[in-house]
Amino acid sequence: QVQLVESGGGLVQPGGSLRLSCTASGTIFSSDTMAWYRQAPGKEREFVARITSAGSANYADSVRGRFTVSRDKGGNTVYLRMNSLKPEDTAGYYCNLRRPVLGNYDFWGQGTQVTVSS
């Protein structure tokens, strides 16, 4: 079993920056990927960024060039550095771990709120 705990959300002005963290407890496999998703009120959860244990990352078009996902060497902590934040980035941000050896089973964190407002 894997548990994911996010931190780092908060209120920030447009143009500002935040860094989110997510730490996974339990056994982590080298094939596991970790990701960030977000969900705004009244909208469906959407993909933000994903990173493999080797450090290969991909991003949603809406955040590419502004957000950077990274992972620590131990592989159990993932970060999301968010720069040039916009009001439309306001959402609950959720950490995800995907386990290919379990048929791409998804583990989820409880989420952390990011609000971009002046």
N, C-alpha and C positions, 0 to 999 in steps of 0.2 A: 504494500500500500504506500502511496505517496501523498504527502500533504504539502500544499503550497501556501506560503504566507507572503503577501505583498505589503509594501510600505512605501512612503515617499510622496503620496498624493497631497493635494492642498489647493489653495487659492493663489493664482498668479495673474499678473496683468498681461494683456496682449503684448507679444514680443518677448516675454520672459522665458525662463527655462525652469525645468524640473527634472529630477532623476528619480525614477521608480526602481525599486528593488524587489526581487522575488526569490525566496529561498525555499528549496525543496528538501524535505526530510524523507528518509527511507532510502532504499536502494535505487541508485540511478544507473541506467545502462548507457553504454557509449552510443547506442543507436537512438536513444531518446532525443527528441528535439524539444526546445522550449520556445514559447512564443508569448506575445501580448495581443490581446483583443480588447476592444472597447465597445461600450454600449451607451448610447445617449437616450434620454427619456423618449419613449414612444418609437424608438427605432430598434432594428435588429442588431444583434452583436456582430461586429465586423472585425476582420483581420487587420492587424497593425504591422507586426513584424515577427519573423521566426528565425531561429538560429540553431545550427547543428552543434554537436560537441566539438567538431573540427573548426568551428567559427564561421562557417558559411551562412550568410544571412540574406533574407529577402524581405522586401517592404511593400506595403500598400502604396499605390501611386500618390495618395493624398498626404503621405508623410515622408516620402523619399526625399532626402536632402536636408530634412529638418530633424528627423529622429534617428538615433543610432542605438541598435541593440547589441549587447555584448554579454559575454558569459565568463565566469571566473574559471581558473585552471582546473579546479576541482569538479567543475561541471554542474554544481548543484545550485548556483546562484546566477540569475539572469538580471540584467539591468536594461532600462530604457531611458536613454538620455533624450530629452525633448527640448529642442530649441525653437525660437521664433514661434512660440505658441499663439494660436488663433482662438477666438471664441468658439469656433466650430470644433475645436479639439476637446471641448468640455464633454466629459463622459465618465462613466465608471470604467476603470481599466482592470482587466482580468489577466492573470498569469495562467498559462497553459503548458502542460507537459504531455507530449504525444508519444506513446509507446508502441513502436512497430511490432515488437514481439508479441503483443497482445492484440494484434489486428488493428493497430492505430487507435487504441483506447486513449481517450482524453481525460486527464486529470485537470481540475480547475481550482484556482484560489478563490477567496471570498470577495476580492475586488478592492480597489482603492479609488477614491473619487478625485478627479482632477477638474477644477473649475477655472476657466480663463475668462476674466472679467475685469473691467476697470472700475 
